[in-house]
């Protein structure tokens, strides 16, 4: 019988950071938890949210969207992410182009970079770093609820305004601005 020496704790590999697929799996499983989704207090006029424990140190949120609400154009800086609609439907507008990360205030977007998708309950998506998008609840009479996860936890959110093909950086928010 041979005996292998114990592996020292310092040689044990650290837990891997969650991938986009891991985050998407988490938000899908969480969105399927009917009891959790029903527990979110919904406000008729403003979005509501509850922070969740995400996988592998990720930041996660359960978000309620009243009719007609949206995020405005934004990105999640250096974080990857995923979200799934748990109730209702959300519409996402996004840009299929990687933008420079810093050092600009205004960009003129080229033709063909716009993407649009509708995500009814049970549908979601993941995205990479610097993904610029806007998420909306188009319904005039029904709340939507979604689950979101980001890794690493959001270091900042950049907010943009858009007029035609011109995208303008308006504001940079840090975690202390929304937590």
MARVO-843364 format. One line per field, with one value per residue (C-alpha): x, y, z; residue number from 1; residue in one letter. Coordinates in steps of 0.02 Angstrom, whole numbers, plus 50000, padded with zeros to 5 digits. Layout:
REM MARVO-843364
x X / ... .
y Y / ... .
z Z / ... .
resi NUM / ... .
resn a / ... .
REM end
This chain:
REM MARVO-843364
x 50000 / 50074 / 50036 / 50037 / 50096 / 49960 / 49949 / 49992 / 49849 / 49955 / 49967 / 49779 / 49713 / 49598 / 49416 / 49391 / 49303 / 49127 / 49112 / 48973 / 48898 / 48904 / 48817 / 48684 / 48652 / 48635 / 48512 / 48408 / 48396 / 48357 / 48224 / 48138 / 48116 / 47933 / 47933 / 48083 / 48011 / 47843 / 47931 / 47999 / 47900 / 47842 / 47824 / 47699 / 47817 / 47998 / 48110 / 48139 / 48284 / 48353 / 48534 / 48565 / 48715 / 48788 / 48906 / 49093 / 49089 / 48982 / 48858 / 48676 / 48511 / 48326 / 48245 / 48063 / 48018 / 47855 / 47767 / 47864 / 48025 / 48201 / 48385 / 48442 / 48601 / 48741 / 48882 / 48954 / 49135 / 49253 / 49122 / 49046 / 48863 / 48700 / 48516 / 48355 / 48176 / 48078 / 47906 / 47837 / 47953 / 48102 / 48170 / 48357 / 48439 / 48627 / 48778 / 48872 / 49035 / 49169 / 49189 / 49348 / 49346 / 49407 / 49463 / 49310 / 49150 / 49062 / 49065 / 48979 / 48918 / 48932 / 48782 / 48734 / 48793 / 48618 / 48543 / 48372 / 48298 / 48143 / 48167 / 48003 / 47994 / 48121 / 48237 / 48402 / 48573 / 48751 / 48874 / 49057 / 49152 / 49104 / 48935 / 48832 / 48644 / 48476 / 48343 / 48158 / 47991 / 47883 / 47721 / 47593 / 47508 / 47619 / 47773 / 47924 / 48047 / 48224 / 48380 / 48553 / 48730 / 48899 / 49079 / 49182 / 49059 / 49022 / 49169 / 49069 / 48928 / 48948 / 48786 / 48761 / 48637 / 48600 / 48538 / 48532 / 48707 / 48789 / 48827 / 48882 / 48957 / 48853 / 48900 / 49007 / 48929 / 49023 / 48950 / 48920 / 48800 / 48677 / 48699 .
y 50000 / 50167 / 50324 / 50493 / 50642 / 50766 / 50918 / 51074 / 51199 / 51329 / 51214 / 51189 / 51286 / 51431 / 51416 / 51468 / 51631 / 51606 / 51609 / 51686 / 51510 / 51492 / 51659 / 51616 / 51449 / 51538 / 51670 / 51538 / 51427 / 51576 / 51642 / 51472 / 51491 / 51546 / 51578 / 51695 / 51787 / 51811 / 51880 / 52034 / 52189 / 52277 / 52466 / 52538 / 52681 / 52632 / 52482 / 52378 / 52263 / 52141 / 52087 / 51899 / 51789 / 51747 / 51605 / 51619 / 51793 / 51868 / 52008 / 51961 / 52053 / 52015 / 52165 / 52217 / 52325 / 52423 / 52449 / 52566 / 52567 / 52546 / 52566 / 52688 / 52649 / 52585 / 52459 / 52358 / 52409 / 52262 / 52137 / 51993 / 51961 / 51871 / 51903 / 51806 / 51866 / 51777 / 51858 / 51968 / 52014 / 52129 / 52206 / 52231 / 52350 / 52323 / 52368 / 52233 / 52328 / 52342 / 52522 / 52600 / 52585 / 52758 / 52925 / 52974 / 53072 / 53054 / 52918 / 52905 / 52727 / 52641 / 52572 / 52393 / 52389 / 52392 / 52231 / 52203 / 52053 / 52016 / 51906 / 51832 / 51739 / 51598 / 51675 / 51755 / 51796 / 51819 / 51952 / 51997 / 52145 / 52319 / 52261 / 52419 / 52397 / 52465 / 52354 / 52399 / 52334 / 52385 / 52328 / 52462 / 52362 / 52221 / 52213 / 52113 / 52028 / 51976 / 51902 / 51975 / 51921 / 52004 / 51953 / 52029 / 52129 / 52290 / 52411 / 52547 / 52576 / 52699 / 52784 / 52850 / 52954 / 52913 / 53022 / 52931 / 52863 / 52970 / 52890 / 53009 / 52962 / 53054 / 52984 / 52855 / 52775 / 52679 / 52546 / 52671 / 52763 / 52617 / 52508 .
z 50000 / 49953 / 50047 / 49962 / 50061 / 50107 / 49995 / 50093 / 50103 / 50014 / 49863 / 49850 / 49700 / 49742 / 49695 / 49516 / 49479 / 49410 / 49221 / 49117 / 49105 / 49296 / 49319 / 49189 / 49274 / 49442 / 49379 / 49290 / 49444 / 49555 / 49436 / 49445 / 49635 / 49636 / 49823 / 49812 / 49662 / 49749 / 49905 / 49814 / 49863 / 49706 / 49698 / 49572 / 49528 / 49552 / 49532 / 49688 / 49725 / 49850 / 49857 / 49844 / 49877 / 49707 / 49665 / 49694 / 49770 / 49633 / 49662 / 49630 / 49632 / 49623 / 49536 / 49515 / 49366 / 49366 / 49199 / 49086 / 49189 / 49124 / 49161 / 49029 / 48932 / 49043 / 49060 / 49205 / 49179 / 49206 / 49264 / 49168 / 49201 / 49168 / 49195 / 49174 / 49175 / 49311 / 49281 / 49144 / 49001 / 48976 / 48817 / 48798 / 48676 / 48663 / 48559 / 48464 / 48476 / 48608 / 48662 / 48727 / 48916 / 48965 / 48895 / 48794 / 48821 / 48653 / 48520 / 48353 / 48331 / 48163 / 48072 / 48116 / 48297 / 48373 / 48441 / 48518 / 48607 / 48708 / 48860 / 48923 / 49088 / 49091 / 48961 / 49001 / 48935 / 48989 / 48933 / 48941 / 49008 / 48947 / 48878 / 48844 / 48853 / 48907 / 48987 / 48988 / 49048 / 48899 / 48979 / 49017 / 49153 / 49219 / 49329 / 49275 / 49394 / 49350 / 49429 / 49391 / 49437 / 49407 / 49435 / 49500 / 49605 / 49512 / 49528 / 49439 / 49316 / 49175 / 49120 / 48945 / 48847 / 48667 / 48526 / 48360 / 48328 / 48462 / 48630 / 48768 / 48937 / 49067 / 49237 / 49325 / 49479 / 49614 / 49730 / 49869 / 49751 / 49739 / 49893 .
resi 1 / 2 / 3 / 4 / 5 / 6 / 7 / 8 / 9 / 10 / 11 / 12 / 13 / 14 / 15 / 16 / 17 / 18 / 19 / 20 / 21 / 22 / 23 / 24 / 25 / 26 / 27 / 28 / 29 / 30 / 31 / 32 / 33 / 34 / 35 / 36 / 37 / 38 / 39 / 40 / 41 / 42 / 43 / 44 / 45 / 46 / 47 / 48 / 49 / 50 / 51 / 52 / 53 / 54 / 55 / 56 / 57 / 58 / 59 / 60 / 61 / 62 / 63 / 64 / 65 / 66 / 67 / 68 / 69 / 70 / 71 / 72 / 73 / 74 / 75 / 76 / 77 / 78 / 79 / 80 / 81 / 82 / 83 / 84 / 85 / 86 / 87 / 88 / 89 / 90 / 91 / 92 / 93 / 94 / 95 / 96 / 97 / 98 / 99 / 100 / 101 / 102 / 103 / 104 / 105 / 106 / 107 / 108 / 109 / 110 / 111 / 112 / 113 / 114 / 115 / 116 / 117 / 118 / 119 / 120 / 121 / 122 / 123 / 124 / 125 / 126 / 127 / 128 / 129 / 130 / 131 / 132 / 133 / 134 / 135 / 136 / 137 / 138 / 139 / 140 / 141 / 142 / 143 / 144 / 145 / 146 / 147 / 148 / 149 / 150 / 151 / 152 / 153 / 154 / 155 / 156 / 157 / 158 / 159 / 160 / 161 / 162 / 163 / 164 / 165 / 166 / 167 / 168 / 169 / 170 / 171 / 172 / 173 / 174 / 175 / 176 / 177 / 178 / 179 .
resn x / x / x / x / x / x / x / x / x / x / x / x / x / x / x / x / x / x / x / x / x / x / x / x / x / x / x / x / x / x / x / x / x / x / x / x / x / x / x / x / x / x / x / x / x / x / x / x / x / x / x / x / x / x / x / x / x / x / x / x / x / x / x / x / x / x / x / x / x / x / x / x / x / x / x / x / x / x / x / x / x / x / x / x / x / x / x / x / x / x / x / x / x / x / x / x / x / x / x / x / x / x / x / x / x / x / x / x / x / x / x / x / x / x / x / x / x / x / x / x / x / x / x / x / x / x / x / x / x / x / x / x / x / x / x / x / x / x / x / x / x / x / x / x / x / x / x / x / x / x / x / x / x / x / x / x / x / x / x / x / x / x / x / x / x / x / x / x / x / x / x / x / x / x / x / x / x / x / x .
REM end
